[in-house]
């Protein structure tokens, strides 16, 4: 993390430092806790509250559609792909399954930079754990991937 802060402009570094000071006074989990989003292309640092993060940076949840979750579960239970697909069609309907698959593949083609529902929920869980633990509390900083690039957003923790 230190190398990231060194790469920030003095103004951005000052913003992070002042937010870290305020963060140390937080005693409980709440929706206004800060999450930082860094756009490297424009060297812009955006502060959003935890409760606004999903709106500011929507996670891709297409892989968590019930049809796809059940398909994977049946595959793990040993069903071959064709049997699992037939069961999915029976349970959810062919049209619903096709729509879930189409949305999933469209999201894959658009790219989500690794920012999935699972990654989002893991960030929230870890943030809460760190806040409720004894000692200093960091602020999560997501370094946004460049548009048109296959790289993932990178999560860093800014410590005081």
MOHU-V921046 format. One line per field, one symbol per residue. phi: phi as a letter, one per 20 degrees, with the letter a starting at -180 (. if undefined). burial: # if it has 9 or more other C-alpha atoms within 8 Angstrom, else .. Layout:
# MOHU-V921046
phi = ???
burial = ???
This chain:
# MOHU-V921046
phi = .gfffffffgffffffffffffgfefdbfbfegfcdddeffdlddddcfgfdgfffcffedffdfgffffgffffffoffgffffffffffdnfffffffffffffffffnclmedgfffffffffgfgffeffofdedfceefffgmdefefdecdedf
burial = .......#...##..##..##.#.....#...########....#..###.##.....##.#..#.#####..##...#....##..##..###.##..##.##..#....######.##...#..##.###....#########......##..###..
